[in-house]
Amino acid sequence: MKYRRIIVWFRNDLRVHDHAPLFSASENGAELIPVYCFDPRMFSRENLGFPKTGPHRAKFLLQAVDNLRSKLREIGSDLIICQGKPEEVIYDLAVELQADAVYFSEEVTSEEKFVEESLEKNLWKKGVKTESFWQSTLFHLEDLPFPVSQVPEVFTQFRKECEKYGKIRKTLTTPAKLRFPDLNRSLGDLPDMSTYGLEEPESDPRTVLVFEGGEEAGLRRLQTYFWENDCLKDYKQTRNGLIGADYSSKFSPWLALGCLSPRYIFEEVKRYEIERKKNQSTYWLIFELIWRDYFRFISKKHGEKIFMLQGIKSHVDKWQTDEKLFWKWANGETGIPFVDANMRELNATGFMSNRGRQNVASFLVNDLGIDWTWGAAYFESQLIDYDVCSNWGNWMYVAGVGNDPRENRYFNILRQAQNYDKKGEYVRIWVPELSSVEGFGVHHPHELSTKDLKAKGVSLGASYPHPIVKFKAYL
């Protein structure tokens, strides 16, 4: 249908490349008004007192929206920035600006679905059309080899069927020029952190990478990791690292906000395989993108269940709700150095390695027996790469209420430390009070003698906490 004026409502798709609503609206030939709405509900406080969107995540989002405005200006357009509930604000804008239609990306989880369905309902009453587009995954919803209701519960089956029978669509071209009308109104300013009661996070020199929000930074990271530093060929061997910029691609923050398209990454991997090297590592990066798809389709299949304590297995367990224990974990004060180091990195930078995430999640759930949804909510607040489906899917997985065929996802922390931080280098970065303890001893200081610890300037219970779990739990 031909429209005179279309609002393109940006959500977790903050880019101009491979953007289905933007491409479709530009092909329509209509005047096009891009809009981003900051929803105050995304910054509300959780029951445990921390914000739903914490400082690191908020800063990355603000940078991404700012860069989106710049990218739109490059192609003759601009971005209206507003604040409020999108189902009300976008509706008011559509009426004010006499838009014929609103285009947007389809989401899958309850809060996001509530917003888009409420908006559609409101606009329908005014005769304003809506069109939603599926674009968050590598495999398009319509190209899956099974209906969503029959998405396999086990990842391996999902992956094999998608690889065999699914297809990956080509990326959409970026519009060369957009028609942006003269609106004779303010386009709105980018809010600052204080708008939502947040303080600007301090940059930490220990961060693995200086993460900057936005499409430009995401494309630059891909260029650096694939083409300049030539790291993709070793990805499978290095991806479980803990220190440095290039042990993994670290595309996840830009994927989470849609600053990078998964299909664009896929095409760049294929180009790399032709121009540089094709091996297990190049396949493994695509494998990880399929994992991301899997969690999204599982979330669409199971709906609200992914946020419930019993998960999609409807498995009821006795979880502790001990806030004192939870905060020891959250603040990196458990007395287990490998856990504390990872949590401190998260709090200081908004990022943590995949290996670290598995370990700290397992510790909270399996060693402390704390309600897994508390951990998932804390990650939601802190992670710059928070993706609702991957985050809650992975936490369900570790808690044993997801779709893992194995019953027990227990991680032996010391064995993991032995495998991934044998010399203790990572712990010394993030737990400096133990930096004088040599070798693997830094992972179990409570087993060293008081005399040895004193010589190193360490006093358990004073400079570093006693472990909150007895050490024998790891033997």
Backbone torsions as a table, in degrees:
resi	resn	phi	psi	omega
1	MET	NA	137.3	179.1
2	LYS	-84.0	132.3	178.6
3	TYR	-119.5	155.7	176.8
4	ARG	-85.4	-39.9	-175.5
5	ARG	-146.3	127.4	-177.5
6	ILE	-122.7	132.3	168.9
7	ILE	-90.0	128.6	172.0
8	VAL	-104.5	110.4	-178.1
9	TRP	-91.1	112.2	179.3
10	PHE	-83.5	140.1	179.3
11	ARG	-128.5	-109.1	174.0
12	ASN	-95.4	52.1	-176.3
13	ASP	-147.9	54.0	-168.5
14	LEU	-85.6	70.2	-178.9
15	ARG	-155.6	170.1	173.1
16	VAL	-112.8	-16.8	178.1
17	HIS	-82.8	145.6	177.5
18	ASP	45.2	51.9	-175.9
19	HIS	-115.5	105.4	-172.4
20	ALA	-60.4	-49.7	179.9
21	PRO	-61.8	-42.4	-179.0
22	LEU	-64.9	-46.1	-179.6
23	PHE	-61.9	-47.7	-177.8
24	SER	-63.9	-41.6	179.3
25	ALA	-65.5	-38.9	180.0
26	SER	-69.0	-35.1	177.7
27	GLU	-67.1	-27.0	-180.0
28	ASN	-68.1	-24.6	179.3
29	GLY	85.5	4.8	-176.9
30	ALA	-79.9	165.8	166.0
31	GLU	-68.4	141.3	-170.0
32	LEU	-127.1	127.9	-178.4
33	ILE	-120.2	100.5	176.4
34	PRO	-73.0	139.4	-177.8
35	VAL	-137.3	139.4	167.4
36	TYR	-126.4	133.9	-178.1
37	CYS	-119.8	120.2	174.9
38	PHE	-79.1	116.8	-176.9
39	ASP	-92.2	115.4	-177.0
40	PRO	-60.1	-22.6	178.7
41	ARG	-64.2	-24.0	-180.0
42	MET	-75.8	-7.1	-178.9
43	PHE	-117.4	8.1	-178.4
44	SER	-67.9	164.5	-178.7
45	ARG	-88.4	137.3	175.4
46	GLU	-77.8	168.4	-179.7
47	ASN	-57.6	-29.9	-178.5
48	LEU	-85.0	-0.2	172.7
49	GLY	101.7	-14.9	180.0
50	PHE	-89.6	154.6	-178.2
51	PRO	-74.1	149.1	178.0
52	LYS	-59.4	-37.9	173.6
53	THR	-119.9	111.2	-177.8
54	GLY	-82.7	-179.5	-172.9
55	PRO	-59.9	-45.0	-177.3
56	HIS	-65.4	-44.3	-179.9
57	ARG	-65.9	-40.8	-179.8
58	ALA	-64.3	-42.7	179.9
59	LYS	-62.0	-43.3	179.7
60	PHE	-62.5	-40.4	178.4
61	LEU	-64.2	-46.0	179.8
62	LEU	-60.2	-42.0	178.0
63	GLN	-63.3	-39.5	-178.2
64	ALA	-66.3	-41.9	178.7
65	VAL	-66.6	-41.3	178.2
66	ASP	-60.6	-42.8	179.5
67	ASN	-69.4	-34.2	176.6
68	LEU	-59.8	-43.1	177.8
69	ARG	-59.7	-42.4	179.1
70	SER	-62.8	-44.5	-179.0
71	LYS	-64.8	-37.3	177.7
72	LEU	-68.1	-38.0	179.0
73	ARG	-64.4	-31.5	178.6
74	GLU	-62.7	-25.2	-179.4
75	ILE	-112.8	32.0	170.5
76	GLY	79.0	15.4	-177.7
77	SER	-119.4	-162.1	177.3
78	ASP	-162.2	-176.6	-177.3
79	LEU	-134.2	125.6	170.2
80	ILE	-81.9	125.7	177.5
81	ILE	-111.2	124.5	-179.3
82	CYS	-137.2	171.8	-178.5
83	GLN	-132.5	144.0	-179.5
84	GLY	135.7	-175.0	178.2
85	LYS	-74.8	120.2	-175.0
86	PRO	-56.7	-34.3	-178.2
87	GLU	-65.5	-20.0	176.8
88	GLU	-99.2	-45.9	-175.0
89	VAL	-67.1	-46.0	-179.6
90	ILE	-65.8	-36.9	176.2
91	TYR	-60.1	-50.0	-179.7
92	ASP	-60.0	-40.6	179.0
93	LEU	-63.5	-43.4	-179.1
94	ALA	-60.5	-40.4	178.8
95	VAL	-69.6	-47.4	-178.2
96	GLU	-60.4	-43.5	-173.7
97	LEU	-92.7	3.4	178.0
98	GLN	54.8	47.3	177.8
99	ALA	-76.7	144.6	177.1
100	ASP	-86.6	-25.5	-174.8
101	ALA	-153.8	156.6	173.5
102	VAL	-124.3	124.3	178.1
103	TYR	-106.0	142.1	178.6
104	PHE	-159.5	165.4	177.3
105	SER	-83.6	138.8	179.7
106	GLU	-80.8	135.0	174.5
107	GLU	-107.9	176.1	-173.9
108	VAL	-123.5	-18.7	-173.4
109	THR	-99.0	163.1	-162.8
110	SER	-56.2	-48.6	-177.1
111	GLU	-63.3	-44.2	-179.2
112	GLU	-67.7	-39.3	178.6
113	LYS	-65.2	-39.6	178.6
114	PHE	-58.2	-44.1	-177.8
115	VAL	-64.6	-49.1	-175.8
116	GLU	-69.5	-36.5	179.1
117	GLU	-69.8	-36.5	177.1
118	SER	-65.6	-41.2	179.0
119	LEU	-63.6	-46.3	179.8
120	GLU	-59.0	-41.7	180.0
121	LYS	-63.4	-44.7	179.5
122	ASN	-64.2	-43.7	-177.6
123	LEU	-69.7	-34.5	-179.7
124	TRP	-58.0	-37.9	-179.8
125	LYS	-64.2	-25.7	-179.8
126	LYS	-97.1	1.3	179.7
127	GLY	77.3	16.4	177.4
128	VAL	-91.6	125.4	-177.0
129	LYS	-75.6	153.8	172.9
130	THR	-129.1	145.0	173.9
131	GLU	-135.2	125.2	177.3
132	SER	-105.8	149.6	-175.3
133	PHE	-128.5	137.8	176.3
134	TRP	-89.8	120.8	-178.3
135	GLN	-154.4	13.9	-174.7
136	SER	-88.9	-10.9	-172.2
137	THR	-116.7	166.5	175.8
138	LEU	-70.0	-51.1	175.3
139	PHE	-89.9	128.9	177.5
140	HIS	-69.1	144.6	179.3
141	LEU	-49.8	-40.9	-176.6
142	GLU	-76.3	-11.3	-177.1
143	ASP	-103.8	4.9	176.8
144	LEU	-67.7	148.3	-179.8
145	PRO	-81.7	15.9	179.4
146	PHE	-158.2	154.5	174.2
147	PRO	-69.3	157.2	-178.3
148	VAL	-56.1	-36.8	-179.4
149	SER	-63.4	-15.9	-179.4
150	GLN	-117.4	22.1	174.5
151	VAL	-57.8	126.2	-179.5
152	PRO	-57.1	140.4	-179.2
153	GLU	-74.3	-24.2	-178.5
154	VAL	-101.8	130.4	-175.0
155	PHE	-56.2	-44.8	-176.0
156	THR	-56.3	-42.1	178.9
157	GLN	-67.5	-41.9	177.1
158	PHE	-57.6	-50.2	-178.2
159	ARG	-60.9	-48.1	-176.5
160	LYS	-62.5	-40.9	-179.6
161	GLU	-70.3	-38.3	177.6
162	CYS	-65.5	-42.9	-179.9
163	GLU	-65.7	-34.7	-176.3
164	LYS	-83.0	-42.5	-171.0
165	TYR	-115.0	-18.5	-178.2
166	GLY	-81.7	170.2	175.2
167	LYS	-137.4	153.9	179.8
168	ILE	-110.9	120.2	-177.5
169	ARG	-70.8	154.8	177.4
170	LYS	-72.4	152.3	177.7
171	THR	-66.2	151.1	177.2
172	LEU	-86.9	144.9	-179.0
173	THR	-72.2	150.9	175.6
174	THR	-77.6	128.4	178.6
175	PRO	-57.0	135.7	-179.3
176	ALA	-74.2	-32.5	-177.2
177	LYS	-152.1	133.9	177.5
178	LEU	-112.6	149.9	177.2
179	ARG	-92.8	105.9	179.6
180	PHE	-108.0	120.5	-174.7
181	PRO	-73.6	158.9	173.1
182	ASP	-79.8	105.9	-170.5
183	LEU	-91.4	-16.7	-179.7
184	ASN	53.1	45.1	178.2
185	ARG	-152.9	162.6	176.5
186	SER	-67.9	140.9	177.9
187	LEU	-90.8	-5.9	176.9
188	GLY	87.7	147.3	179.7
189	ASP	-102.0	156.7	174.5
190	LEU	-68.4	127.1	177.7
191	PRO	-67.9	161.8	173.7
192	ASP	-105.3	173.9	-173.9
193	MET	-58.8	-37.4	-175.5
194	SER	-65.0	-22.2	177.3
195	THR	-54.2	-34.0	-176.0
196	TYR	-110.6	21.2	175.8
197	GLY	71.1	26.6	-178.4
198	LEU	-114.3	150.4	175.2
199	GLU	-101.3	147.5	177.0
200	GLU	-59.1	124.1	-179.0
201	PRO	-71.8	143.1	177.3
202	GLU	-75.8	143.6	176.0
203	SER	-78.5	141.3	-178.3
204	ASP	-113.1	123.7	-177.2
205	PRO	-62.6	-15.1	-179.8
206	ARG	-83.4	-4.1	-176.3
207	THR	-59.7	143.6	-178.1
208	VAL	-67.5	-26.7	-177.5
209	LEU	-158.8	143.0	173.8
210	VAL	-81.7	101.6	-177.1
211	PHE	-82.6	125.5	178.0
212	GLU	-122.6	129.8	-177.8
213	GLY	-71.2	151.4	173.5
214	GLY	121.5	155.3	-179.2
215	GLU	-59.9	-42.1	-177.8
216	GLU	-59.6	-47.3	-179.9
217	ALA	-66.9	-36.5	178.7
218	GLY	-64.8	-44.3	178.5
219	LEU	-66.2	-36.4	178.4
220	ARG	-65.0	-40.6	178.8
221	ARG	-63.2	-42.2	178.8
222	LEU	-62.6	-45.0	179.1
223	GLN	-58.3	-43.2	-178.9
224	THR	-66.8	-50.0	-173.5
225	TYR	-69.2	-44.6	-178.3
226	PHE	-78.3	-55.1	-163.3
227	TRP	-98.6	-40.4	-177.1
228	GLU	-81.8	-48.1	-178.5
229	ASN	-93.2	-7.0	174.6
230	ASP	52.5	46.9	-173.6
231	CYS	-90.2	-17.9	-172.2
232	LEU	-60.8	-34.3	-176.3
233	LYS	-63.9	-18.3	-179.2
234	ASP	-112.2	8.7	-171.5
235	TYR	-55.1	-44.0	-176.1
236	LYS	-63.9	-34.1	-178.3
237	GLN	-78.8	-30.7	-171.7
238	THR	-102.2	-10.4	-167.1
239	ARG	-63.2	-18.5	179.5
240	ASN	-93.9	17.1	-179.8
241	GLY	-70.9	175.7	-177.4
242	LEU	-130.7	-21.4	-171.9
243	ILE	-122.6	133.0	172.6
244	GLY	100.9	166.2	-174.1
245	ALA	-75.3	-32.2	-165.1
246	ASP	-110.9	16.3	175.6
247	TYR	-70.2	-22.0	175.2
248	SER	-144.0	169.6	-175.7
249	SER	-68.0	-34.0	-177.1
250	LYS	57.4	33.5	175.3
251	PHE	-76.7	-15.7	-168.8
252	SER	-55.8	-38.3	178.7
253	PRO	-61.4	-39.4	-179.1
254	TRP	-76.2	-30.9	173.7
255	LEU	-66.7	-39.9	-175.7
256	ALA	-60.9	-38.4	179.2
257	LEU	-97.8	6.9	177.8
258	GLY	71.6	19.9	176.1
259	CYS	-72.9	-25.2	173.3
260	LEU	-120.0	136.6	175.8
261	SER	-87.3	133.6	177.6
262	PRO	-60.4	-32.3	179.4
263	ARG	-70.5	-33.1	176.5
264	TYR	-65.9	-43.1	177.5
265	ILE	-60.0	-44.7	179.2
266	PHE	-57.4	-45.6	-179.3
267	GLU	-65.7	-35.1	177.6
268	GLU	-69.6	-35.6	174.9
269	VAL	-62.0	-45.1	-179.1
270	LYS	-63.7	-38.2	177.7
271	ARG	-67.0	-39.8	177.9
272	TYR	-61.4	-41.0	-179.8
273	GLU	-63.1	-32.7	179.1
274	ILE	-78.8	-44.5	-171.7
275	GLU	-89.1	-24.6	-176.7
276	ARG	-121.4	-71.1	-173.1
277	LYS	-162.3	141.8	174.1
278	LYS	-118.2	122.8	-179.8
279	ASN	-155.9	-168.0	-179.7
280	GLN	-62.2	-32.5	-178.6
281	SER	-66.9	-42.2	179.9
282	THR	-65.5	-39.1	176.1
283	TYR	-64.8	-38.2	-173.0
284	TRP	-65.8	-30.3	177.9
285	LEU	-68.5	-37.9	175.2
286	ILE	-66.4	-39.5	176.6
287	PHE	-54.1	-42.4	179.6
288	GLU	-68.5	-34.4	175.8
289	LEU	-66.0	-33.6	178.1
290	ILE	-69.7	-36.1	173.9
291	TRP	-56.8	-44.1	-179.7
292	ARG	-61.6	-44.0	175.8
293	ASP	-58.2	-46.2	-176.9
294	TYR	-55.1	-47.9	-179.6
295	PHE	-64.1	-33.8	-179.9
296	ARG	-69.8	-42.8	-179.2
297	PHE	-72.1	-34.1	174.7
298	ILE	-63.5	-39.7	178.3
299	SER	-65.1	-38.7	178.2
300	LYS	-66.9	-37.6	-179.6
301	LYS	-67.7	-43.7	-170.8
302	HIS	-99.3	-12.7	174.9
303	GLY	59.4	-133.1	-172.6
304	GLU	-59.4	-21.3	-176.3
305	LYS	-58.3	-29.5	-175.1
306	ILE	-68.0	-16.7	179.3
307	PHE	-99.3	-4.2	-175.5
308	MET	-89.3	149.1	-176.6
309	LEU	-55.7	-38.0	-178.3
310	GLN	-82.6	-5.6	176.1
311	GLY	61.2	-161.5	-177.3
312	ILE	-83.6	-9.3	175.9
313	LYS	-86.7	-8.3	-174.4
314	SER	52.3	41.4	-178.7
315	HIS	-96.4	117.4	-178.5
316	VAL	-94.3	125.8	178.7
317	ASP	-130.6	164.7	179.2
318	LYS	-92.8	99.0	179.4
319	TRP	-95.3	143.8	176.3
320	GLN	-81.0	147.0	172.5
321	THR	-122.8	61.0	-178.4
322	ASP	-97.0	102.2	-174.7
323	GLU	-65.6	-34.9	-179.6
324	LYS	-61.7	-46.1	177.5
325	LEU	-63.7	-43.5	-178.9
326	PHE	-57.5	-45.7	-176.8
327	TRP	-71.0	-27.7	172.6
328	LYS	-61.7	-42.0	177.2
329	TRP	-65.3	-51.5	-175.0
330	ALA	-61.5	-35.9	-177.4
331	ASN	-89.3	0.4	-179.2
332	GLY	69.6	45.2	-178.7
333	GLU	-129.8	42.2	-177.4
334	THR	-88.3	-14.6	-174.4
335	GLY	81.2	3.7	173.7
336	ILE	-107.7	101.4	-168.9
337	PRO	-53.6	-39.5	-177.2
338	PHE	-66.5	-38.1	176.6
339	VAL	-68.6	-47.7	-177.0
340	ASP	-61.9	-40.8	-179.4
341	ALA	-60.4	-46.2	-178.8
342	ASN	-65.0	-43.0	-180.0
343	MET	-67.1	-35.1	178.4
344	ARG	-69.4	-36.7	175.9
345	GLU	-62.0	-44.7	178.8
346	LEU	-58.2	-48.5	-176.7
347	ASN	-66.4	-33.5	-176.3
348	ALA	-82.9	-27.3	-171.6
349	THR	-127.1	-17.1	-176.0
350	GLY	82.1	10.3	-178.9
351	PHE	-138.8	151.6	175.3
352	MET	-152.4	145.8	179.6
353	SER	-63.5	159.7	176.8
354	ASN	-61.7	-40.3	179.3
355	ARG	-62.1	-42.7	178.2
356	GLY	-62.4	-42.4	-178.6
357	ARG	-60.4	-43.0	-179.8
358	GLN	-63.7	-39.6	-178.0
359	ASN	-71.1	-46.2	-177.8
360	VAL	-69.9	-32.7	178.0
361	ALA	-67.5	-45.4	178.5
362	SER	-61.0	-40.4	-179.3
363	PHE	-62.9	-46.7	-179.4
364	LEU	-61.8	-43.9	-173.6
365	VAL	-80.6	-49.7	-171.0
366	ASN	-90.6	-33.6	-179.9
367	ASP	-89.3	-40.8	-178.2
368	LEU	-95.9	-18.4	179.2
369	GLY	67.1	24.2	-177.9
370	ILE	-81.4	143.5	175.6
371	ASP	-42.2	115.4	-174.8
372	TRP	-63.7	-26.6	-178.8
373	THR	-68.0	-24.2	174.9
374	TRP	-65.3	-44.0	178.8
375	GLY	-63.5	-42.7	179.9
376	ALA	-62.6	-40.9	179.3
377	ALA	-67.2	-37.0	179.1
378	TYR	-66.8	-41.1	175.9
379	PHE	-62.2	-39.5	178.2
380	GLU	-57.1	-41.6	-179.0
381	SER	-69.2	-41.0	-167.9
382	GLN	-92.6	-36.0	-169.6
383	LEU	-74.9	128.3	174.4
384	ILE	-70.7	-20.3	178.9
385	ASP	-104.0	27.3	179.5
386	TYR	-57.9	122.1	174.3
387	ASP	-125.1	118.7	-170.3
388	VAL	-53.7	-43.8	-175.5
389	CYS	-73.1	-46.0	-179.4
390	SER	-66.4	-41.0	-177.9
391	ASN	-63.3	-55.2	-176.7
392	TRP	-70.7	-31.7	176.6
393	GLY	-64.7	-43.9	179.9
394	ASN	-68.2	-38.4	178.1
395	TRP	-66.4	-40.9	175.1
396	MET	-58.6	-42.5	-178.5
397	TYR	-56.6	-51.1	-178.9
398	VAL	-67.0	-35.6	-177.2
399	ALA	-77.8	-5.6	178.8
400	GLY	77.9	16.8	178.3
401	VAL	-117.0	12.6	177.2
402	GLY	-100.6	-150.2	-175.4
403	ASN	-111.8	46.2	174.8
404	ASP	-90.7	126.3	179.1
405	PRO	-63.2	-21.8	176.6
406	ARG	-83.1	142.2	-178.1
407	GLU	-77.0	-36.5	-170.5
408	ASN	-115.9	119.3	177.9
409	ARG	-104.6	36.9	-177.0
410	TYR	-72.2	132.9	176.5
411	PHE	-109.2	122.0	175.3
412	ASN	-76.6	104.3	-170.2
413	ILE	-58.6	-44.4	-178.9
414	LEU	-67.5	-37.3	177.2
415	ARG	-65.9	-39.3	177.0
416	GLN	-63.5	-42.3	178.1
417	ALA	-62.6	-40.3	178.4
418	GLN	-60.8	-39.5	-177.8
419	ASN	-76.8	-35.5	-169.2
420	TYR	-116.7	-10.6	177.9
421	ASP	-147.3	52.8	-171.5
422	LYS	-57.2	-37.7	-178.1
423	LYS	-91.5	-2.8	177.3
424	GLY	77.9	14.2	-175.9
425	GLU	-62.6	-40.7	-179.0
426	TYR	-65.3	-45.4	-179.6
427	VAL	-61.2	-40.1	-178.6
428	ARG	-64.8	-28.2	177.6
429	ILE	-66.6	-45.0	-169.7
430	TRP	-101.2	-13.6	175.4
431	VAL	-124.0	72.2	-172.6
432	PRO	-61.8	-22.3	179.3
433	GLU	-67.2	-12.4	176.7
434	LEU	-108.7	6.9	-171.0
435	SER	-61.3	-20.5	-179.2
436	SER	-85.4	-7.7	178.9
437	VAL	-82.1	122.9	-174.0
438	GLU	-83.1	157.9	170.3
439	GLY	57.0	-151.7	-176.4
440	PHE	-71.2	-14.2	179.3
441	GLY	-57.5	-23.2	179.9
442	VAL	-64.2	-21.0	-179.8
443	HIS	-82.9	-17.3	179.1
444	HIS	-141.5	62.7	-176.3
445	PRO	-61.7	-26.6	-178.3
446	HIS	-69.5	-9.9	176.9
447	GLU	-92.7	-8.6	178.1
448	LEU	-83.8	156.5	-178.7
449	SER	-72.7	155.8	178.8
450	THR	-58.8	-37.8	179.1
451	LYS	-62.3	-46.7	179.3
452	ASP	-62.2	-43.8	-179.5
453	LEU	-63.6	-41.4	-180.0
454	LYS	-61.2	-40.1	178.8
455	ALA	-62.9	-27.2	179.6
456	LYS	-92.3	0.0	-179.4
457	GLY	77.7	23.6	-178.2
458	VAL	-111.1	131.6	176.8
459	SER	-127.5	106.1	-178.8
460	LEU	-64.5	133.7	-176.7
461	GLY	91.7	-13.1	178.3
462	ALA	-120.8	-71.7	-179.7
463	SER	-78.5	-24.3	177.5
464	TYR	-147.9	140.3	-172.9
465	PRO	-68.2	153.5	166.2
466	HIS	-66.3	149.2	179.4
467	PRO	-64.8	137.9	-178.9
468	ILE	-85.4	-6.8	173.7
469	VAL	-123.2	135.7	179.8
470	LYS	-61.8	139.3	-174.5
471	PHE	-60.5	-30.7	-177.1
472	LYS	-61.9	-16.4	178.2
473	ALA	-61.6	-17.2	-175.9
474	TYR	-101.0	-5.8	-174.8
475	LEU	-84.6	NA	NA
